[in-house]
Amino acid sequence: MIQRILLNKLKDKFFSGKVIILLGARQTGKSTLMRYLQKQSENKKSIFLDCDDPQTRSILQNQSTPNLLQLINDNKIVFIDEAQRVENIGLTLKQIHDNKPQCQIVVSGSSAFELANKINEPLTGRKWEYHLFPLSFTEMENHTSWFDEKRLLETRLIFGSYPDVINNQGNEIQILRSLSNSYLYKDIFVFQDVRKPQIIEKLLQLLAFQIASEVSYNELAKSLQINIATVEKYIDLLEKTFVIFRLPSFSRNLRNELKKSRKIYFYDNGIRNSIISNFISLDLRADVGQLWENYLVSERFKKISYQNMFCNRYFWRTTQQQEIDYIEEHSGKLFAYEFKWNENKKARISKTFKVAYPENEFQIINKENYTDFIR
């Protein structure tokens, strides 16, 4: 198994008096990680409950305290996989936690919006929450080597980092097509009132062509012939199922700054390329800069999440097209970054930005120094 960064973080939280929630997109390795945690906890009696099994779901949905306690019995650790499939799972978890406080509960769920809606209120103050992403640069570096992962950069930009993709070289396209063919976001159709599923697929295609660029909800609505409110709803659902994420624009002082704009990125380059059916090599592509920026921002997102880095994230642009690709705000300071695929291409921080926000650090990220930015 490729060891995940979250493994030790989750183990450190065992028996701390709270339920451990593991969220993430489908096929990112949540079940594998939980099985590995169970194997490493052999000195503690445990039970693994797979909620894809109808009988298991029925027992957990019953919410009868005696039945739940009988199910748990004398197990010290309870693993519950695909918990979003259990109706009112939050109340069930609360009952187990309150009646068996000495028992450690570990729960996984693939649909963030559905699971979060069911667990947030019942488990207020009773949970640790973590997100598992496709494999990160650091996880692969630890599994192989820094040199190997650098050597495979083009492969990552084209095929991404889903575990199944990495573990099945030669079958990347087939696996990615299977994943992107509604599998990653099918929970939207199951749990939400989406009357025209094809609109979601068309929206994803439009977003895939616009990665690392400003996205206009108004233009998307016109292209799809739906209203802006529906566009916003669908983008929100896609974000909550870990397919895409948004980056807002930074604005504080200047009148000509874009204040309500946003850029949208995919969590995985391979999923993005599958949606537009483009797996050709980088030297034949016109979107290398977009792929490079999407890779860096998504990898940085993993780093921030796994290292518990508390910061705000933005991009910056003015009506005169002055721009900065990516900004982080923490410790009362701004850290500005420009992403350049060509390491020989020069870049300078905008004078307008520098004057308006003198408390900043600026760095160009290219193929020569990118590993320090994301590892």
Secondary structure as UniProt FT lines:
FT   HELIX           6..12
FT   TURN            13..15
FT   STRAND          19..24
FT   TURN            26..27
FT   HELIX           30..40
FT   TURN            41..43
FT   STRAND          46..50
FT   TURN            51..52
FT   HELIX           54..62
FT   HELIX           65..72
FT   TURN            73..74
FT   STRAND          77..81
FT   HELIX           83..85
FT   TURN            87..88
FT   HELIX           89..99
FT   TURN            101..102
FT   STRAND          104..109
FT   HELIX           112..119
FT   TURN            120..125
FT   STRAND          127..132
FT   HELIX           137..143
FT   HELIX           146..151
FT   HELIX           153..159
FT   HELIX           163..166
FT   TURN            169..170
FT   HELIX           172..178
FT   HELIX           179..183
FT   TURN            184..185
FT   HELIX           186..191
FT   HELIX           197..209
FT   TURN            210..212
FT   HELIX           217..224
FT   HELIX           228..240
FT   TURN            241..242
FT   STRAND          244..249
FT   TURN            255..256
FT   STRAND          262..266
FT   HELIX           269..275
FT   TURN            276..277
FT   HELIX           282..284
FT   HELIX           288..306
FT   TURN            307..308
FT   STRAND          312..318
FT   TURN            319..320
FT   STRAND          323..330
FT   TURN            331..332
FT   STRAND          333..339
FT   TURN            343..344
FT   HELIX           351..356
FT   STRAND          360..365
FT   TURN            367..369
FT   HELIX           370..374
//
